Amino acid sequence: MNSTLATVSKILNFSCVDGPGSRFVIFLQGCNFNCLACHNPHTIARCNHCGDCLPACTRGALSLIEGRIRYDSDACDQCDACLEACPTSANPMVRQYSVSEIVALIRRRRHFLTGITVSGGEATRQLPFVVELFRAVKADPELAGLSCFVDSNGHLGASGWNTLLPVTDGVMLDIKAFARRTHRELTSMDNDRSLESARLVHAAGKLHELRFLLVPGKTDSDAELEYLATFVKELGDDVQVRLNAFQHHGVRGEARNWEKATETGVVAAAERLRASGVGKVVTPAVYV
């Protein structure tokens, strides 16, 4: 096993909302989108070692040594004050992990897991690590039964998917908006690649679900829902759509003033999609 490293923002030993069953989740640092509605904005950028986070860390878990932020996980109390202080939406508490280190962590918990999910940030920004990790899991007799999933915004190109899909069991792909102008306003990027990725991943039989964030007044319009329904029907009847409800948890900037999605609004959107011929629609179990 070689020494490919990943910059990891956070690890969840168990999660039931990041794919089917009980999953070990790795959140990689760095994203090629800059979503206004992001619930994990501290995973977008890479730390530039400016030091602005240091005064916020009262436990001394962060220090600036030779111009670089150093993080001491043993001293950290996970107050996350440094995340609020960061001016660039970065996480100074990132850690570098090798594939062998992650495999060792998974092995300790294997009896309680259905699979692993690599998320972010944007998982495919660190593609060599993800590919190597999934290959290592599938080659390990103790872990081979675990499914390997990716949560992605779909901006990866076709050549990248051709490398990743053979070792991936499922992809949860987020479509932020269908109208190009709306997508650019929400993410700073166009949506052509995301839509093409959905087609490519589905054709490979690896599209676990499409995820769509309902933001009142922005992505919950009749036009957006009709675009979504048409796109899903073009892909096929087997496509599952998961509607997520925009809330204020974790968001920064102007999105804090946006209207939150309500259960009534999400249910209405789901009914609209079903009436338009989308057979598999999943809605949130909890609205917070």
C-alpha positions in Angstrom: 0.0 0.0 0.0 1.6 3.3 -1.0 1.8 6.6 0.8 -1.0 8.6 -0.8 -2.2 11.1 1.8 -5.5 12.9 2.3 -6.3 16.2 4.0 -9.2 15.2 6.3 -11.5 17.7 7.9 -13.4 15.2 10.1 -14.2 11.5 10.5 -17.5 10.1 11.8 -17.1 6.5 13.1 -20.8 5.9 12.5 -23.5 7.6 10.5 -26.9 6.6 9.3 -27.5 9.6 7.0 -24.5 9.3 4.6 -25.6 6.4 2.6 -27.3 3.0 3.3 -26.9 1.4 6.7 -24.3 2.3 9.3 -21.3 4.1 7.6 -17.8 5.2 8.4 -17.6 8.7 6.9 -14.5 10.6 5.9 -15.0 14.3 5.2 -12.1 15.5 3.0 -11.1 19.2 3.0 -11.5 21.4 0.0 -14.2 22.0 -2.5 -14.4 23.4 -6.1 -17.8 25.0 -5.4 -18.4 27.9 -3.0 -22.0 27.3 -2.1 -23.8 30.1 -0.2 -26.1 27.5 1.4 -23.3 25.1 2.4 -23.9 23.6 5.9 -20.2 22.7 6.2 -18.6 26.0 4.9 -15.4 25.3 6.9 -14.6 22.4 4.4 -14.5 24.6 1.3 -11.0 26.2 1.5 -7.6 25.1 2.5 -5.9 26.8 5.5 -3.6 29.6 4.4 -1.8 29.7 7.8 -2.7 33.3 8.4 -3.0 32.8 12.2 -6.4 34.5 12.6 -7.8 31.5 14.4 -5.2 31.4 17.2 -6.8 34.0 19.5 -10.1 31.9 19.4 -8.3 28.8 20.6 -8.3 29.1 24.4 -6.9 25.6 24.9 -3.7 26.1 23.0 -4.6 23.4 20.5 -3.5 25.6 17.6 0.0 27.2 17.2 1.9 28.9 14.5 5.3 27.3 13.9 7.6 28.3 11.1 4.7 30.0 9.3 2.3 27.1 9.5 -0.6 26.2 11.7 0.0 23.2 13.9 -2.9 21.3 15.5 -2.8 19.3 18.7 -5.8 17.1 18.8 -5.1 16.0 22.4 -5.4 19.6 23.6 -8.6 20.4 21.6 -12.0 20.4 23.2 -13.9 20.6 19.9 -15.4 24.0 20.7 -15.1 24.9 17.0 -14.4 28.6 17.8 -11.5 28.5 15.3 -14.0 27.7 12.5 -16.0 30.8 13.2 -12.8 32.9 13.4 -11.4 31.7 10.0 -11.8 34.4 7.4 -11.5 32.0 4.4 -13.9 29.2 5.3 -11.1 26.7 6.1 -10.6 24.2 8.9 -7.3 24.6 10.8 -7.9 21.3 12.6 -7.4 19.2 9.5 -5.2 16.1 9.7 -3.2 14.2 7.1 -4.1 10.5 6.9 -2.6 7.7 4.8 -4.7 5.0 3.3 -3.3 2.5 5.7 -4.2 4.7 8.7 -7.8 5.0 7.5 -8.0 1.3 6.8 -6.9 0.6 10.4 -9.6 2.9 11.8 -12.3 1.1 9.7 -11.0 -2.3 10.7 -11.6 -1.5 14.4 -15.2 -0.8 13.7 -16.0 -3.2 10.9 -18.4 -5.3 12.9 -20.8 -2.3 13.3 -20.5 -1.0 9.7 -22.4 -1.5 6.4 -19.9 0.6 4.5 -17.8 3.7 4.1 -18.6 7.0 2.5 -16.1 9.7 1.4 -17.6 13.1 1.5 -16.4 16.7 1.9 -15.9 19.4 0.9 -15.8 17.6 -2.4 -14.5 14.1 -2.2 -13.3 13.9 -5.8 -10.8 16.8 -5.3 -8.6 14.2 -3.7 -9.3 11.5 -6.2 -6.0 9.4 -6.0 -6.6 8.9 -2.3 -10.3 7.9 -2.7 -9.4 5.4 -5.5 -6.5 3.9 -3.5 -8.7 3.7 -0.3 -11.5 1.9 -2.1 -9.1 -0.5 -3.7 -7.5 -1.2 -0.3 -10.9 -1.9 1.3 -12.0 -4.3 -1.4 -8.6 -6.1 -1.2 -8.8 -6.6 2.5 -10.5 -9.9 3.5 -11.9 -8.3 6.7 -13.4 -5.3 4.9 -14.3 -6.5 1.4 -18.0 -6.8 2.4 -18.3 -3.1 3.1 -19.7 -0.9 0.4 -17.7 2.1 -0.8 -19.8 5.3 -1.5 -18.9 8.8 -2.6 -20.9 12.0 -1.9 -20.2 14.4 -4.8 -21.2 17.6 -6.4 -20.6 16.0 -9.8 -18.0 18.4 -11.1 -15.5 15.6 -11.8 -14.8 15.1 -15.5 -15.5 11.9 -17.4 -11.9 10.6 -17.2 -12.0 11.0 -13.4 -15.2 9.0 -13.2 -13.8 6.3 -15.4 -11.0 5.9 -12.8 -13.3 6.1 -9.8 -16.4 4.1 -10.8 -14.8 0.7 -11.1 -13.9 0.7 -7.4 -17.1 2.5 -6.2 -20.4 0.9 -5.2 -22.5 4.0 -5.1 -22.6 7.7 -5.7 -24.8 10.2 -4.0 -24.8 13.2 -6.4 -26.0 16.6 -5.5 -27.7 18.8 -8.0 -27.7 22.3 -6.6 -30.0 23.9 -9.3 -31.1 23.3 -12.9 -31.4 26.9 -14.2 -27.8 27.8 -15.0 -28.1 31.3 -13.6 -29.5 30.0 -10.3 -26.8 27.4 -10.1 -24.0 29.9 -10.6 -25.6 32.3 -8.1 -25.7 29.5 -5.5 -22.3 27.8 -6.2 -20.2 30.2 -8.3 -20.0 27.4 -10.9 -22.0 26.2 -13.9 -23.9 22.9 -13.7 -23.1 21.3 -17.0 -20.6 18.9 -15.5 -22.9 17.9 -12.7 -25.7 17.0 -15.0 -23.3 15.1 -17.3 -21.9 13.3 -14.3 -25.4 12.2 -13.2 -25.9 10.7 -16.7 -22.5 9.0 -16.7 -22.8 7.6 -13.2 -26.4 6.3 -13.8 -25.3 4.7 -17.1 -22.6 2.8 -15.1 -25.3 1.6 -12.7 -23.7 3.4 -9.7 -26.1 6.3 -9.0 -27.4 5.6 -5.6 -29.5 8.8 -5.5 -29.7 12.4 -6.7 -29.8 14.9 -3.9 -31.6 18.2 -4.3 -31.6 21.0 -1.7 -34.8 22.9 -1.5 -34.1 26.6 -0.8 -37.4 28.6 -0.6 -37.5 31.2 -3.3 -34.5 29.8 -5.1 -34.7 26.1 -5.9 -38.3 25.3 -4.9 -40.0 27.0 -7.9 -42.4 25.2 -10.3 -39.8 25.6 -13.0 -37.0 24.0 -11.0 -39.1 21.1 -9.9 -40.2 20.5 -13.4 -36.6 20.5 -14.6 -35.8 18.0 -11.9 -38.7 15.7 -12.8 -37.8 15.8 -16.5 -34.2 15.1 -15.8 -34.9 12.2 -13.5 -37.4 10.6 -16.0 -34.8 10.9 -18.8 -32.3 9.0 -16.6 -34.8 6.2 -15.7 -37.4 5.0 -13.3 -34.9 3.5 -11.0 -33.5 6.9 -9.9 -34.1 7.9 -6.3 -34.4 11.6 -5.4 -33.6 12.8 -1.9 -35.0 16.2 -1.1 -33.1 18.0 1.6 -34.5 21.0 3.5 -32.4 24.1 3.7 -31.9 25.2 7.3 -29.6 27.7 9.0 -27.4 25.2 10.8 -23.8 25.9 9.8 -24.4 28.4 7.1 -22.6 31.7 6.8 -23.1 35.1 5.2 -26.3 36.1 3.5 -27.8 32.6 3.6 -28.4 33.1 7.3 -31.2 35.5 6.3 -32.8 33.2 3.8 -36.1 31.5 4.6 -35.8 28.0 5.9 -37.5 25.1 4.2 -40.6 23.8 6.1 -42.0 20.3 6.2 -45.1 21.6 4.4 -43.0 23.0 1.6 -40.9 19.9 1.2 -43.9 17.6 1.2 -45.6 19.8 -1.4 -42.4 19.5 -3.6 -42.3 15.8 -3.2 -46.0 15.5 -4.2 -45.3 17.7 -7.2 -42.4 15.4 -8.3 -44.5 12.2 -7.8 -47.4 13.8 -9.8 -44.8 14.5 -12.6 -43.9 10.8 -12.7 -40.9 10.6 -10.3 -41.5 7.3 -8.5 -38.8 7.4 -5.8 -38.7 10.5 -3.7 -37.3 10.6 -0.1 -37.9 13.5 2.3 -36.2 14.4 5.5 -37.2 12.6 8.7 -36.4 15.6 10.9 -36.5 19.4 10.2 -34.2 21.4 12.4 
